[in-house]
Amino acid sequence: MGTSNIERQEKNTGWLMVIPALLILALVFIYPIGRAFWLSLFTQNLGTQLQPVFAGFDNYVRMVGDGRFWQSMGNTAVFTVFSVVLELILGMGIALILNQSFRGRGIVRTIAILPWALPTAIMGLAWAWIFNDQYGVVNDLLQRLGLINEGINWLGDPTLAMVSLIIADVWKTTPFISVILLAGLQSISKDLYEAHAIDGANSWQSFRQITLPLIMPQILIAMLFRFAQAFGIFDLVQVMTGGGPGGATETVSIYIYATVMRYLDFGYGSALVVVTFLLLIAAVALTAFLLVKVRTRSD
């Protein structure tokens, strides 16, 4: 009886400590999304309507046939997949290097994290100048190397504009993934690698059989954070391309912004927010499920 009372008290204490955090989450996430869902049931365009009109799920039906929405969703998917995959590969390589013992490692680690610390809007302006077709550093270097004869309009070509955005985002956020993976690498005991080497394993086998399985939770967490950030990218695209040329780099966030702030269509914009939020929740749930399975296998 005494033990059960202590356990009950510990559970009650735990809930009391969690309740403030849950209330904050409710205010920050649940209320805005609930409000957005309620607004999505109305049609209101301040350019033509003075009062909102209840329309049920008409905004969601409209979304199904909205070609611009599907194009922005495709652009977002391309940007997210390529950015996250490249950042994961490069972040893993940087983390493996920073995990080694060498002179000045602390300084190198500090320098490596600097791109992540820079404001995205300022960094976007810098990259827009770097890819400028007349004064950009990229074209200047390519011309000096004799690879091109005239400047390339990086931000004016649909494909090259997306490539430029991905390069800028990878440069900015790869350090974030490398720091998370480095924390996982430092938690692995060196005795495992020494025992594996005694058994005749090479570096690649140790990486595949020891490193990857043990840092898989950190990989999934890094992918979860980066997927959410890349899927909701706004500031970088707005500064560098504004969604152009011709909507080739318009992401869902840019489309939502234009729908609400430019066209003043609050009902349809709210429906876009709700659908985007549900997609992110599905991705988070899938990642959490994979994380639980990985931890279950490791245990």
C-alpha positions as CSV (number, residue, x, y, z in Angstrom):
1,M,0.0,0.0,0.0
2,G,2.8,2.4,0.9
3,T,4.5,1.8,-2.4
4,S,1.3,2.3,-4.4
5,N,0.7,5.6,-2.6
6,I,4.2,6.8,-3.3
7,E,3.8,5.9,-7.0
8,R,0.4,7.7,-7.1
9,Q,1.9,10.8,-5.5
10,E,4.8,10.7,-8.0
11,K,2.3,10.5,-10.9
12,N,0.2,13.3,-9.5
13,T,3.3,15.5,-9.1
14,G,4.4,14.7,-12.7
15,W,1.0,15.7,-14.0
16,L,1.1,19.0,-12.0
17,M,4.5,19.7,-13.6
18,V,3.3,18.9,-17.1
19,I,0.0,20.8,-17.0
20,P,1.6,24.3,-17.4
21,A,3.4,23.1,-20.5
22,L,0.2,21.5,-21.9
23,L,-1.6,24.8,-21.3
24,I,1.1,26.7,-23.2
25,L,0.9,24.2,-26.1
26,A,-2.8,24.6,-26.2
27,L,-2.5,28.4,-26.4
28,V,0.2,28.2,-29.0
29,F,-1.0,25.4,-31.2
30,I,-4.5,24.1,-30.5
31,Y,-6.3,27.4,-30.3
32,P,-4.8,28.9,-33.5
33,I,-5.5,25.7,-35.5
34,G,-9.0,25.4,-34.1
35,R,-9.6,29.0,-35.0
36,A,-8.2,28.4,-38.5
37,F,-10.5,25.4,-39.0
38,W,-13.5,27.5,-37.9
39,L,-12.5,30.3,-40.4
40,S,-12.0,27.7,-43.1
41,L,-15.8,26.9,-43.0
42,F,-16.6,30.4,-44.2
43,T,-16.0,32.3,-47.4
44,Q,-14.9,35.9,-47.0
45,N,-13.0,38.0,-49.5
46,L,-12.7,41.6,-48.3
47,G,-12.5,42.7,-51.9
48,T,-16.0,41.6,-52.7
49,Q,-17.7,40.6,-49.4
50,L,-18.3,42.6,-46.3
51,Q,-19.6,39.7,-44.1
52,P,-18.3,36.1,-44.0
53,V,-20.7,33.5,-45.4
54,F,-20.9,29.9,-44.0
55,A,-19.8,27.5,-46.7
56,G,-19.1,24.3,-44.9
57,F,-16.3,22.4,-46.6
58,D,-16.5,24.3,-49.9
59,N,-13.0,25.7,-49.3
60,Y,-11.6,22.1,-49.0
61,V,-13.5,21.0,-52.2
62,R,-12.0,24.1,-53.9
63,M,-8.6,23.0,-52.9
64,V,-8.9,19.7,-54.7
65,G,-9.2,21.5,-58.1
66,D,-6.8,24.2,-57.3
67,G,-3.8,23.7,-59.7
68,R,-1.8,26.4,-58.0
69,F,-2.1,24.7,-54.7
70,W,-0.9,21.4,-56.1
71,Q,2.0,23.1,-57.9
72,S,3.1,24.7,-54.6
73,M,2.7,21.4,-52.9
74,G,4.9,19.8,-55.5
75,N,7.5,22.6,-55.2
76,T,7.5,22.2,-51.4
77,A,7.9,18.4,-51.7
78,V,10.9,18.8,-54.1
79,F,12.5,21.4,-51.9
80,T,12.0,19.4,-48.7
81,V,13.2,16.0,-50.0
82,F,16.4,17.3,-51.7
83,S,17.2,19.7,-48.9
84,V,16.8,17.1,-46.1
85,V,18.6,14.3,-47.9
86,L,21.6,16.5,-48.8
87,E,21.7,18.0,-45.3
88,L,21.6,14.5,-43.8
89,I,24.5,13.3,-45.9
90,L,26.7,16.3,-45.5
91,G,25.7,16.6,-41.8
92,M,26.8,13.1,-41.2
93,G,30.2,13.7,-42.9
94,I,30.8,16.9,-40.9
95,A,29.7,15.2,-37.6
96,L,32.2,12.3,-38.3
97,I,35.0,14.8,-38.9
98,L,34.2,16.9,-35.8
99,N,34.0,13.7,-33.7
100,Q,37.7,13.0,-34.4
101,S,40.4,14.3,-32.0
102,F,42.6,17.0,-33.6
103,R,44.1,20.3,-32.5
104,G,41.7,23.2,-32.6
105,R,38.6,21.0,-32.7
106,G,36.7,23.4,-30.4
107,I,37.4,26.3,-32.8
108,V,36.4,24.3,-35.8
109,R,33.1,23.2,-34.1
110,T,32.3,26.8,-33.3
111,I,33.0,27.9,-36.9
112,A,30.9,25.0,-38.3
113,I,27.8,26.2,-36.4
114,L,28.0,29.8,-37.6
115,P,25.8,29.4,-40.7
116,W,23.0,28.1,-38.5
117,A,23.3,31.1,-36.2
118,L,22.8,33.7,-39.0
119,P,19.3,35.1,-39.6
120,T,17.7,33.4,-42.5
121,A,16.5,36.7,-44.2
122,I,19.9,38.2,-44.1
123,M,21.5,35.0,-45.4
124,G,18.8,34.9,-48.1
125,L,19.8,38.4,-49.3
126,A,23.5,37.3,-49.4
127,W,22.7,34.2,-51.5
128,A,20.5,36.3,-53.8
129,W,23.6,38.5,-54.5
130,I,25.8,35.4,-54.8
131,F,23.5,34.0,-57.6
132,N,23.0,37.4,-59.2
133,D,23.3,37.0,-63.0
134,Q,25.4,40.2,-63.5
135,Y,27.3,40.7,-60.3
136,G,27.1,37.3,-58.6
137,V,30.2,35.5,-57.3
138,V,29.1,32.2,-58.8
139,N,29.0,33.5,-62.3
140,D,32.3,35.3,-61.8
141,L,34.0,32.2,-60.6
142,L,32.6,30.0,-63.4
143,Q,33.7,32.6,-66.0
144,R,37.2,32.8,-64.5
145,L,37.5,29.0,-64.7
146,G,36.3,29.1,-68.3
147,L,33.3,26.9,-67.7
148,I,30.8,29.5,-69.0
149,N,31.1,32.4,-71.5
150,E,28.3,34.6,-70.1
151,G,26.4,34.9,-66.8
152,I,23.7,32.4,-66.0
153,N,20.4,33.7,-64.8
154,W,20.2,31.5,-61.8
155,L,17.1,33.0,-60.2
156,G,15.3,33.6,-63.5
157,D,15.3,30.0,-64.6
158,P,12.6,27.7,-63.0
159,T,15.0,24.8,-62.5
160,L,18.1,26.8,-61.5
161,A,16.0,28.9,-59.1
162,M,15.0,25.8,-57.2
163,V,18.6,24.5,-57.2
164,S,19.7,27.9,-55.8
165,L,17.2,27.7,-53.0
166,I,18.2,24.2,-52.1
167,I,21.9,25.2,-52.1
168,A,21.3,28.1,-49.8
169,D,19.1,26.1,-47.4
170,V,21.7,23.2,-47.3
171,W,24.5,25.7,-46.5
172,K,22.3,27.3,-43.7
173,T,20.9,24.2,-42.0
174,T,23.5,21.4,-42.4
175,P,25.3,22.5,-39.2
176,F,22.1,21.9,-37.3
177,I,21.9,18.3,-38.4
178,S,25.7,17.9,-37.8
179,V,25.4,19.1,-34.2
180,I,22.5,16.6,-33.5
181,L,24.4,13.7,-35.1
182,L,27.6,14.7,-33.3
183,A,25.8,14.4,-29.9
184,G,24.8,10.9,-30.9
185,L,28.4,10.0,-32.0
186,Q,29.8,11.1,-28.7
187,S,27.5,8.8,-26.8
188,I,29.0,5.7,-28.5
189,S,31.7,4.0,-26.5
190,K,35.1,3.6,-28.3
191,D,35.3,0.1,-26.9
192,L,32.7,-1.0,-29.4
193,Y,34.9,0.1,-32.3
194,E,38.0,-1.5,-30.8
195,A,36.3,-4.8,-30.2
196,H,34.9,-4.7,-33.7
197,A,38.3,-3.9,-35.2
198,I,39.8,-6.9,-33.3
199,D,37.2,-9.1,-35.0
200,G,38.6,-7.9,-38.4
201,A,36.0,-5.3,-39.3
202,N,37.1,-2.3,-41.4
203,S,35.9,1.4,-41.0
204,W,33.0,1.0,-43.3
205,Q,31.7,-2.1,-41.6
206,S,32.0,-0.4,-38.2
207,F,30.1,2.6,-39.5
208,R,27.3,0.4,-41.0
209,Q,27.0,-2.1,-38.1
210,I,27.7,0.2,-35.1
211,T,27.5,3.9,-35.9
212,L,24.3,3.9,-38.0
213,P,22.2,1.7,-35.7
214,L,23.2,3.5,-32.5
215,I,22.6,7.0,-33.8
216,M,19.4,6.2,-35.7
217,P,17.3,8.0,-33.0
218,Q,19.3,11.2,-33.6
219,I,18.9,10.8,-37.4
220,L,15.1,10.5,-37.1
221,I,14.9,13.4,-34.7
222,A,17.1,15.6,-37.0
223,M,14.9,14.5,-40.0
224,L,11.8,15.4,-38.1
225,F,12.9,18.9,-37.2
226,R,14.3,19.6,-40.7
227,F,11.2,18.2,-42.4
228,A,8.9,20.5,-40.4
229,Q,11.2,23.5,-41.1
230,A,11.7,22.8,-44.8
231,F,8.0,22.0,-45.4
232,G,7.1,25.4,-43.9
233,I,9.9,27.4,-45.5
234,F,8.9,31.0,-46.1
235,D,11.6,33.6,-45.4
236,L,14.3,32.2,-47.6
237,V,12.0,31.8,-50.6
238,Q,10.4,35.2,-50.1
239,V,13.7,36.9,-49.9
240,M,15.5,35.1,-52.8
241,T,12.8,34.5,-55.4
242,G,9.4,35.5,-54.0
243,G,8.0,32.3,-55.4
244,G,9.1,33.0,-59.0
245,P,9.9,32.7,-61.7
246,G,6.3,31.9,-62.8
247,G,5.5,30.1,-59.5
248,A,8.4,27.6,-60.0
249,T,9.6,28.1,-56.5
250,E,6.3,29.0,-54.8
251,T,6.0,26.9,-51.7
252,V,2.8,26.2,-49.7
253,S,3.7,28.9,-47.2
254,I,4.2,31.5,-49.9
255,Y,0.9,30.5,-51.5
256,I,-0.9,30.8,-48.1
257,Y,0.7,34.2,-47.6
258,A,-0.4,35.4,-51.0
259,T,-4.0,34.1,-50.4
260,V,-4.4,35.8,-47.1
261,M,-2.4,39.0,-47.4
262,R,-2.7,39.8,-51.1
263,Y,-6.1,38.3,-52.1
264,L,-7.6,38.7,-48.6
265,D,-9.3,35.3,-48.9
266,F,-9.2,34.4,-45.3
267,G,-11.5,31.3,-45.5
268,Y,-9.5,29.6,-48.2
269,G,-6.2,30.6,-46.6
270,S,-7.3,29.1,-43.4
271,A,-8.2,25.8,-45.2
272,L,-4.7,25.7,-46.6
273,V,-3.3,26.2,-43.1
274,V,-5.3,23.4,-41.7
275,V,-4.4,20.9,-44.5
276,T,-0.7,21.8,-44.2
277,F,-0.9,21.3,-40.4
278,L,-2.5,17.9,-40.8
279,L,0.3,16.9,-43.3
280,L,2.9,17.9,-40.7
281,I,1.1,16.0,-38.0
282,A,1.1,12.9,-40.2
283,A,4.8,13.2,-40.8
284,V,5.5,13.7,-37.1
285,A,3.4,10.7,-36.2
286,L,5.2,8.5,-38.8
287,T,8.6,9.7,-37.5
288,A,7.6,9.0,-33.9
289,F,6.4,5.5,-34.8
290,L,9.8,4.8,-36.5
291,L,11.6,6.2,-33.5
292,V,9.7,3.9,-31.1
293,K,10.5,0.9,-33.3
294,V,14.2,1.8,-33.5
295,R,14.4,2.2,-29.7
296,T,12.5,-1.1,-29.2
297,R,15.0,-2.9,-31.4
298,S,18.0,-1.3,-29.6
299,D,16.6,-2.3,-26.2
